[in-house]
Amino acid sequence: MKLVSENPYRITGLLVGATAKVESRQIKRLLKYLEAEQEPETDFNFPALKEIHRTVEKVEEATAKLTLSSDKITAALFWFYNGNTKTDEPVFDLLKEGELTQAIITWMKHSLNNEVSKSNASAFHNLGTLYLSGIMDELNNNAFEQGISLKLKFLESDFVQDFKILVATDEDYKITKKELQLLFLNQVQNEIEISGVISSDNFLKILSKQDFSAKVDFFKGFVQKPIEQIVRKIEEIKKKQKTNPENAGEYGSDLFETTKDLVFTIISILGETDIKSITISDKLANEILQCSISFFNYFYETEREVGEIALDLNEKAESIALGSIVKARINESTPILIKYINQRSEREKIKLIKSELEFVKSNLERFQDLPDTIFSAKDLIANCKPKLLKIKQIFGSTDKFYLNLSSEVVQNTQNMIVNTVNKEMESSNDFFSSLSNRRLEKIKAALDTTFKLGTFDMDTILKSHYTKNLDGLKLIAKQLGISILTPKEELQNELRRTETRLKEIQNTTYLKLELLNTQNEMTKIKEWHFLRIVSERENQINKQQQKINSLIKKSDTEKTYQTTQQIKIINEIKTKIQNAEY
């Protein structure tokens, strides 16, 4: 912030509270160097904060700003002062040397999680100045907020009186704690509006978390700008939705999204009972509601379904409204939208499922005349499944009509599967000992088709019958040595095995023996040998280390390759699982 980087105290190389004698001597010394076009000796301008270019004109201008007590106070709020010789002076030396991190750590020890006291008050103030300087932004995303928090804690403390006495040279100059806080916040507000360090909204959010005496007074003055922003946006949307009601749904949503944070901030600052809060929130809610009404009315006689969009706008308006009149309008409009939305399925069902319903019914009728075979059963569900899914999308999975239709397909298919398996078992006196490949394949097909039936929706009673039939078929398959896992379950088992293998790879040290041998050789090389010169020993160690490093690299490369390949296999299996129907 320029309040810090271009502070009059910084330009003159002074600390806050410097005596008139010290100030006069420093100014003369500084001007002397500048007039001679020489770099001034080290002072308290702390170049590490930000590059500073001082000229005679800038120094004279800064000096003029340190004449009146009121100007000094304003500048002092954003510069450093020596409130505790033991803790502050060493930090000033660190800042002169550019040791920012160590400077922060030192002041944090005296301020973080501590109450403001006489001995650490300057740590709160100085650390706050450092955070607000902007130099910490790259290291700490919350630097600005922390700086504001530290400053307000300092300005809220009783020890701010010592600070005022230190700064103000005019004994008649008076300023209260609250006025000092307002002076500080107004200065910050002015700069963020110019520089855009943060948005005004975020500044409000930061302040809303803090406790300080001037909070209510500052917020009351601050909310006028967001109120004006909301009013301008309302007028903009009002014109748009009157001209293009077909886009009113989009306009209403845009109005809500761009103003909701502003209005909620205003309410949080002023309270829900404040007349300003009620007026602006109701005006905003009313316009959002009007967008909903205009949008709904425009499309009511058309085929486009806009009930949900309009209802969403009503809910957005309701979340903002505070006054009874606007709430009454919303409550009057909302039931109409809900009724319209609830009737939507009735309007669309007959139109959208006619061909699918006829197809399923015709397949069921044809199915009655087919012989009992697994092929016929598979054919029925393969044909009907896509049509049932389309009907399900329209009716919903719990709709009685849809469930009855889906259950009818399941029931017919299941009966044929049961009949087919029973006939196969009855065809042999000793079914389990007189097996053939054809019989095994038939049982496998019956089990697979039954698994697929499980992906269909069905009523509760049929679901119970289906489960019993599936369990019985699994028992038969198990006795025949046939897997009773679904294709998806088979893939899941395979996935677990490949994931176990991945862990093994990750825990494996490749070229382990070679590495061990080279490390043992290194140990021998490092041992003392009679008559071996130091340079030769070092040369041998370096060469051996290169061998070790090369082996480690090869080991890591092999592990990476094996890991990559295994992950590829795992991902392929996961894709198959995702695509598996059952």
N, C-alpha and C positions, 0 to 999 in steps of 0.2 A: 504494500500500500504506500502511496506517495506521502500519506500522513506520517509515515515512518522514514521512508527513503529520502524524502525531501524536507525533513523536519528542520526548523531553524536551529535547534540545538545541535543537530548533526552537522549542518553546514558550517556552524561556528566552532565545531569540535569540542563542545561543552557537555557536561552532564547536567541534568536538571538539578537546580538548587545551588549552582555555582555562585559564589559571592560576587558582588559587584567588582571587587578588586581582581579576583581571578578572571572574571569575564572580560574586564577591560584589558588585562595583560594578554589574554589569549587572542582577543580581536586584533590588538596591535601587532602581536607576533605573526598572526595569520596573514594580515594584510601586507606586512613587510615581506614575507616570503612570496606572496602572490604578485606583488608589484615588481619584485625582482625576477618573476617568472621561474621561481624555484618550487620544488615539492616541499610542502610544510613538514615539519617534524611530526612524529606520531602524536595524535591526540585522540579524542573520543568520537571520531566520525565512523569508526568501525567499517573499513572498506569491504569486509567480507559480506556485509549485508547486501550490498549492491554497489556497483561502480558509481562513484560520485566525482563530478568534475566541478571544482570550486573556482569561482572567479571573484574578482574584487566586487563586482556588481552584486553577485549572489550573496556574498558575505555581508555587504552593507544592507542589503534588503532583509536578510535574516536577522541582523542585529536590530533593525528597526522593529521587527516583530517580537523582540524580546524586551521591549521597553515597558509596556503596560502590563499590569498584573493579569488582566483578563487574557491578553495574548499569550503570556507566559504559561498560564494554566492550560490553555488550549493546546499549545505545543507540548507541554509537559506530559499530557495524557498519552502521548504517543512516543515518548522517549524514555531513557533509562535514568534512574537516580540511585545514589549510594545510600541505602537505608540501613545497611548492616555491613560495616567495614570488613568483618571477618568473612562473610559469605559473598558479598558483591564485588569487592575489589579483585579477588582472584579470577572471578568470572569475566570482569572487564578486560583483564590481561589475556584471558583465553580468546575473547572476541577480537582483540587487537591482532592476535596471532592467527585468526581464522579457524580456531578450534570450536566450531559451532556445536557439534554433537556433545562434546564434553561440557560446554557451557550450559546446554539444555539439561543434561543429566544433573549437574550441580544444583541448578535452580529447582529442578523437579523434586529433588530430595527434600527440599524445604517447603514445597507447595503441594505436591501431589498427595491426596488423601489426608491433608492437614487443614486445620482451621487457620484462618488468618490471625496472626498475632503481631505484636510489635516487632519481634525479631525476624519474622518471615514475610511481612507485608510487602517489602520491596521485591522479594522473589516472585510473588504473584504478579505484581505490576510489570516487572522487567521481563519475565518469561512471556507474559501476555504480549508485550511489545515485540519480542522476538518472533513469536508466532504470527503476529499481524504484519510483520515486515514483508512477508511473502517468500522469504528465503527458505522456509521449511515446507513449502507446498509440494515440492518434488519428493520429500521424504515422508510427509504425513498428510494424507488426504483430508484430515480433520483439523488441520492447523488453524484455519480461520475460526472455526467454532471453538476450539480450545482457547484461542487468544481472547475471544469475546468473553468466554466463561471466566477466565482468570481475571480479566480486567474488571468485570462486574462484581466478582467476589471481593476484589480489592476495594472498589468504589463503594461497596455496601458496608465495608467494615468501619469500625470506629477509628481506625488508624489512618484513614484518609485525611483526617484533620491535621496530622503531622505533615502529611504530603503538601497540603494547602499552605501551611505556615512556611514550609521549606521553599515553596515556589513563589508565592505572592510577596512582593516587596512593599506593597502599599497596605498599610495597616487598616485603612478604611475599606479595603476591598473585601466584600462578603459574598459567599456563595454556599448554598446548602448542599447536602449530600445528594438530594434529588436533582437539583439543578446541575450539579457536576456530572451525574449520570446522563441526564438529557443532553448536556453539552457533548459528552463523549459519543453517545449514540447518534446524534444528529450529524456529527462530523463523519462518522462511519457511513451513515446512510447516504450522505451527499457524495462520498467518494465511490461507493459501490454503484450508484446510479450513473456515474460518469464512466467509471472504469469497467464495470461489469464483472468484478471479481467473483461475485455470486449474484443470484437473482434476488429480487426483493422478497419473493415468496420464501426462499430458503433462509433469508435473513430473519424473517418473521418466525419461521419454525425454530430456528436456533434460539431466538429470544424467548419463545414460548416455554422452553425448557428451563429457563433461568428464573431465579427469585431475586428481585431487587426492588427498591422503593419506588422508582420512577416507571415501573412496568406499565401500569394502567394509563398514566398520562402519556407516555410515548406511544402506546398502541392506539389510543384514541385518535391521535393526530396521524398515525401511520395508515389507518384503514381507509382513509378518504381516497387514496390513489387506487387501491383494488376495487373500491365501490365504483369509481368512475370507469375503470376498465370493464367491469361487468355491465354497466349501463350501455357503454358503447357497443359491446358485443350483442346485447339484447336488441338494440336498435338495428344493427346490421342484419341479424337473423330475421327480425320481424319483416323487414322489407323483402328479404329473399323468399321466405315461405309464403308470402302473399302473392308474389310474382310467379313462383314455381312450386305450387303445393305438392306436386308429384315427388319433389325432393325434400319435403318437409321432415321426413324421418331422419335423413342424413343431417339436415340442418339442426334438428333438435338434439341429436347425439353429439354433434360437434359443439353445440352451445354448452352442453353439460360437461363434456370432457375438458373444455378450455377454461371453464369458470369454477368447477367444483372445488378445487383446492383453494381458490381465492375466497369463495363464500364460506367454506368451512373454517378457514383461518379467521375471517371476520367474526364468525359466530363464536369461535373459541376465545377470541380476544374480548369481544363486547358482551358475550353471553346471549342466550336464546331469548331473553326478555327485553333486550335493548331494542328501541324503536328502529335504529338503523339496521340492525340484524334482521328484524322482522320484515322491514320494507324491502330491502334488497333481495333477501332470500325468496320472498313471496313473488316479487316481480320476476325473478329468474325462473321460479317454478311455474308460474303462470304462462310464461312464453314457451317453455318446454312442453307444457300440457297443450298449448294451442298448436304447436307443431304436430303433436300426436293426433289431435282432432282433425286438423286440416289434411294430414296424410291419410288417415283412415277414411274420411269422407270422400276423398278424391278417388280412392280405389274400391270403394264399397260395392259398386255396381259392376265391377270388372272381375275377371278370373284370378287376378293376382291376390294372393293371401298376404295381408299386411297386419293381421291382428297381433301377432307376437311382437312385431316392431313397435306398434303403437302402445302396447301394454308395457313394453320395456321403458318407453319414454314416460309413461304414467308413473312407473316405479321410480324412475330417476327424479321426476318432479316431486314425488312424495318424499323422497329422501332429503330434499332440500326445504320443502315448505314448512313454515312455522305458524302462519296465520290460519284462522278457522275458515275464512272465505275460500281461499285457494284449496285447502284440504277438502272442503265440501264439494268443490268442482271435480276434484280428482276422484273422490268417493262416488260421485254420480256417474262419472265416465267409465271407471274401471269395471264394474259389473257388466256393462254393455260389451266391453271388449272380451271379457272372460267368456261370456255366453257365446259370442261370435266365434271365438277360438275353439270352444268345446264342440261346436257344431261343424267345424271344418271337416272332420273325418266323414261325417254323414254326407257332406256335399261332394266329397271326392271319391268315396269308396266305390259306389256303383259305376262311376265313370272310369275308374282306373283299373278295376280287377275283373271286368267282364270277360275278357278273352282268357285270362289265367284260370278263372273259375270253370269256364266251359271246357278248357283243356283237361284239367284234373278230373272233372266228372266223367268225361268221355273215356279217359284212360282207366278209371275205376270200373266202368261198365264193361269195357273190353277185357279187363283183367279177370272178370268172373268166368269167362269162357275158356281161359287158358289152362293148360295142364299144370299140375303142381311141379314146378322146377325152380331151382335157385336162380337160373337165368331169368325166368319170368319175374321173379321177385325183385332181382337187381334192376331189371329193365323198368319196372314200375317206379321205384324210388328215384332212379336216375332221371326219368322223364319228369316226375312231379316235383322234385326238390327245387329247381329254379323257379317254378311257378309259385310254389308255396312260400319261398323266400320273398318274392315280389308281393304276395298277399300279406305276408307278415310285416313288411315295411309299411304297408298302408294301414293295417288293422292294429298292429302291435302284438307282441308275443303272448299277452294275457287275454286277448280278445276271445270271447266264447266262440264266435263263428269260426274264426281262424283255427282255434284249438280243435274244434270238432272236425274240421276238414282235414287237418294234419293228422289227427288221431285215426281218422278213417283210413288214410293211406297206410299208416303204421300197422293198424289192426289187420288189414287185408294181407299186407306183406308178411307179417309175423305168422299168421295162420298158414300161409303157403310154406314158409320155412319149416314150421313145426311139422306140418303134414309130410313134407319131403323127407325130413330126418327120421320121422317115425316109420315111414314106409321102408327107408333104407335099413333101419334096425330090424324091422319085422321080416325083412327078406332073408335073414340068416338066423339059424338057431343059435349060433355062437358068434355074435357080431364082432366081439373084440379079439377073437383069435383067428378069424378068417378075413383078415384085412387085405385090401388091394390098394394100389396107388390111386385108382379111380375113386374108391370109397374115402380115402384120406383127403383127397382134393375136394370132394363134395362136402365133407364136414368142415374143412378149412373155409370153403366158400360160404357155407351157411353161417359160420362164426363171423367172418368178415362182414357179411351183409347185415347180420344182427348188430354188430358194432356200429355200422353206418346208420342203422335205424335209430341208434341212440342220439344222433345229431338232430333228429326231428323233435319238434315240440309235440307234447301229448298231454291229455288230461291225467289227473292224479291216479285214477283207478287203472287206466291202461299202463301208466308208468310202473305201477306195482307188478302187473302181469308181465310186462316186458323184462323187468329186472329178474323175476323168477325164471323166465324162459332163458335169459342170458346166462344165469348161474348154472342152469341145467346143461346148457350147451357147452359151457366152459368145463364142466365136470367130465362130459363125454370126451372133449378134446384133450383134456389132461390125461385121461386114461389111455388115449391113443398116442400120447407123446407129442401132441400138437401144441405150439405156443398159444397161450391164452392172453397175450399182450396185444393191445391195439398197435397199429403202425406208429402212432405218436409215442406210445410208451416204449416201443422198441428203440425209437430214435433217442428218447430221453435216457435210456440205459446206455446207449452208445455215447451220448454226450457226457455222461458221468465218467465213463471209461477214458474218454479223450481228455477230460479236464484233470483226471487223476494223472494221466501221462504228462500233461503240461506241468503239473506240480513237480513231477519227478525230474523233468527236463530242467526246470528252474532251480532245483536243488542239486543238480549234477555239476560237478566240476570237470569239464572236458580237459583232456591232456593232463590229467591229475598226476599220473606216474612221471611223465616227463618233467612237470613242474617240480615235483618232489625231488627228482634226481638233480635238477639244476640248482635247486635251493640247497641241497646237501653239498653240492660242489662249491657253492658260494661259501658255505660254512667252512669248508676245508681251506678255501682260498684265503679267507679272513684270518685263519690261524697263523700264528707266528712261525716263520721259517728262518732258520739260521742262514745268514749271509744274503738274504733277499732284501734288496733295497726298497725303500718306501715307494718310490715312483713306480717300480715294477709291480708292487703289490696293488697300488691304486689302479694301475692300468688293467691288471687281471680282474679286479673287482668290477670296474666299469664295463669291461667286455662281458663278464658273467651276468651283470645286471641287465645288459642289453638283451642277452639270451632269455632271461627271465621275463623281461617286459614283452619280448616278441611272443613268447609262449602264452603269456596272460592275454595278449591281444588276440592270438589265434583261438584261445579257449573261449574268450568272450564272443568272438565272431561266430564260432560254431554254435554256442548257446543261443545267440541271437537268431541265427538261421533256423535252428531247430525249434525255438520258441515261436518264431514267425510262422513256420510251416504248420505247427500244431494249432496255433490260433486260427489260421486259415481253415483248417479242418473243422475246428469248433464252430466257427462262424457259418460254415456251410451246413453243418448239422442243425444249428439254430434256425437257419433259414428254412430248412426242410421241416423242422418242428412247427415253425410259424405257418407254413403252407399246408401242413397236414390237417386234414379235415377231422380226423378222429384217431 
